[in-house]
Amino acid sequence: MEMILRKPLFIIPVSALCLFLSAAPSFAQGMPGLQDIGSETDCFSCHASQDTVKDIPGGKKISLDLDQGKWKGSKHSSLGCSACHGDKPHPPSEDVSTPGGWKSFMDSLQMGCAGCHPDAAESFGKSAHALSCSPDAPKSCTSCHDPHEPGPSRKTKKELIARCSGCHEQPTKSYFLSVHGQNLALGNEKSATCFDCHDYHGVKAVESVSSKELAEGCSKCHENASAKAVDGWFSHTPITSVQKIMLNLANLFYFIVIPFTIVGMVAHQVMKHRRMVEVRNIEREGKQ
Amino acid sequence: MKTQETRPVKYFVRMTLSQRIQHLLLMISFILLAVTGFALRYADTAWAQWLVRAMGGYEARAHIHRGAAGIMMLVTLYHFASLGVGAFIHRRRILSQKISSLPLMWSMKDWHDFKLTILYYLGRTPEPPKYGKYSYVEKVEYWSFVWGIAVMGVSGIILSVPFKALEIFPKWVVKVSFIVHSYEAALAVMAIVIWHLYTVHFAPDVFPMNRVWITGKISEDELKERHPLEYERLMQKTEGLEGSEATDTVPSR
């Protein structure tokens, strides 16, 4: 049973990795190279208008251009480029499109995220994402976050969910059909979404969120939420056969009743209308 | 009966004041429920988001929906309570006749009326059948509403107290309520437009509108044409007994 439950979470498409890394710096050969980095302005003299797109592992492409507007909105902008990219931003080069080359580029970063965000890094380490054996699972901060963009606190829940939906397409779709998803679409930022049940950095798989934890999340808004109520609740999790039968019956009932009723009613009214118009015309002719 | 024809236009009560108020409240609450409900169902569309902003946000939308549902349920309860009281007062007379002969109950006559009406619509017979106080069209309308409010009421109450429902019932009950509530709503709106609005607004005999829901009155000619059996019954009654019972259609001033 546990295995069955576990499976769907790990079906994560390749698209994840580096989806949000839209603006990593170049380190290709023939670049300004090993020279020391100057001011931020120097970086932007190239990294705003290069129109260069690089292939990276996973079949993805990244642009070397950085949106300066977004960068200014990021708290990281106060640190400057070199805080992370170091003094030698264009390391000696292997091809970034190979996994080895990509890794050597990532290793060349002067400072990782954990230096400033130890809590996030720690809980990420215990997350379902970090522990996953799937090659497609997001393994680094940049899988979800773009450090060159404004942080999560300045984003709406809808924008934040976009990080999840890249890989978890089906659950996101069904989420937007739920009452929470619908209310979020209408602008209710209190409405529960992915991380309200699955946690943020320490992403939890469906089966490892206990009923008690789930109820605690619900009770932030719903006073009478109890573990008993949410135990066995299914939302975008696999359902039992009884549940499946009941849902299918409800759907089937309306799939039959709605067309039958509507076609019947329309046919009746069309027949009535034709006859009444006909009778009226005959009466008019009679009068003339 | 012969003397009636020489008189100026005579009207009969078709809907009492109480019935007209019930109808008005149902109409208002139905429209509010449909608008606020579908705005949630299609929350991802621009029109729904615009509509919800216009009505004062997602919270206002939820309050309006629940408020309108409350009105609709109260009207329904009042309706059945008053029917119950009426039935109790007239229990002797009601028990002395067949249940199927009560005005809104189904009988084999409705089935025959339906077949004859279709034949008439198809031009196979020269005249439509003679309907009683309520034709099968009105009975379909009434019983569809009874079915609709039962389904929408029960599923809606479950959805409005999800955690209580999850504790009491199996989990699928809440999910099924969610599915049923939106399908049934779609069915109700389509049925109201196709069946009700056509019959009372767009049909050539009433276009642009049958005014009974406002005035409560129906003219002698219309009653004779649309509900001939009811007309005959009333005429016999006024000839036989002077004065009649309040729950029936009676000649008005």
Interface residues (C-beta under 8 A of the other chain):
Chain A: F176 V179 G181 Q182 N183 A185 L186 G187 N188 C218 H222 N224 A225 S226 K228 A229 V230 G232 W233 F234 V242 Q243 M246 L247 A250 N251 Y254 V257 I258 T261 I262 M265 V266 H268 Q269 M271 K272 H273 R274 R275 M276 V277 E278 R280
Chain B: A39 L40 R41 A43 D44 A48 Q49 V52 R53 G57 Y58 E59 R61 I118 Y120 Y121 L122 G123 L159 P162 F163 K164 L166 E167 P170 K171 W172 K175 V176 F178 I179 V180 Y183 E184 A186 L187 M190 A191 I194 W195 Y198 T199 A203 P204 D205
